[in-house]
Amino acid sequence: MGLERSGPAHTLIVPLTAVTWKELTLLTEQQVARSWSTLFKGTITEKTFEKAESLLQSLRPESPLRHRLANELNEIRKRHLQQSNA
């Protein structure tokens, strides 16, 4: 069984025993950037950080966007902790 690509999100069709459905969808950098910008507009909770980490993991390890967003996430975490401790 070969791999097939379909749609703009580059969804891979593979046997279900190999991966979970969550792992199948590879978002484009544009989709990640758009989701990222809306993620931190509301109240920031632990769930927000989990979603942000998930978005980061959907990017290639060598992606400049991944590096930039990882740094941004670290800064947001620091500020969130400072505000929580104040």
Backbone hydrogen bonds, N-H to C=O, Kabsch-Sander energy under -0.5 kcal/mol:
donor,donor_aa,acceptor,acceptor_aa,energy
4,E,13,I,-0.6
6,S,11,T,-0.9
10,H,7,G,-1.4
11,T,6,S,-1.7
12,L,24,L,-1.5
13,I,4,E,-1.4
14,V,12,L,-0.7
18,A,15,P,-1.8
19,V,15,P,-0.8
23,E,20,T,-0.8
24,L,21,W,-1.3
25,T,21,W,-0.7
26,L,9,A,-0.9
26,L,24,L,-0.6
27,L,25,T,-0.7
32,V,28,T,-2.2
33,A,29,E,-2.7
34,R,30,Q,-2.1
35,S,31,Q,-2.4
36,W,32,V,-3.0
37,S,33,A,-2.0
38,T,34,R,-1.2
39,L,35,S,-1.6
40,F,36,W,-1.0
41,K,38,T,-1.2
45,T,43,T,-0.6
49,F,45,T,-1.5
50,E,46,E,-2.1
51,K,47,K,-2.4
52,A,48,T,-2.3
53,E,49,F,-2.4
54,S,50,E,-2.1
55,L,51,K,-2.3
56,L,52,A,-2.4
57,Q,53,E,-2.3
58,S,54,S,-0.9
58,S,55,L,-0.7
59,L,56,L,-1.5
63,S,60,R,-1.8
67,H,63,S,-1.9
68,R,64,P,-2.5
69,L,65,L,-2.9
70,A,66,R,-2.3
71,N,67,H,-2.0
72,E,68,R,-2.2
73,L,69,L,-2.7
74,N,70,A,-2.0
75,E,71,N,-1.9
76,I,72,E,-2.5
77,R,73,L,-2.6
78,K,74,N,-2.1
79,R,75,E,-2.4
80,H,76,I,-2.6
81,L,77,R,-2.6
82,Q,78,K,-2.3
83,Q,79,R,-2.4
84,S,80,H,-2.1
85,N,81,L,-2.1
86,A,82,Q,-0.7
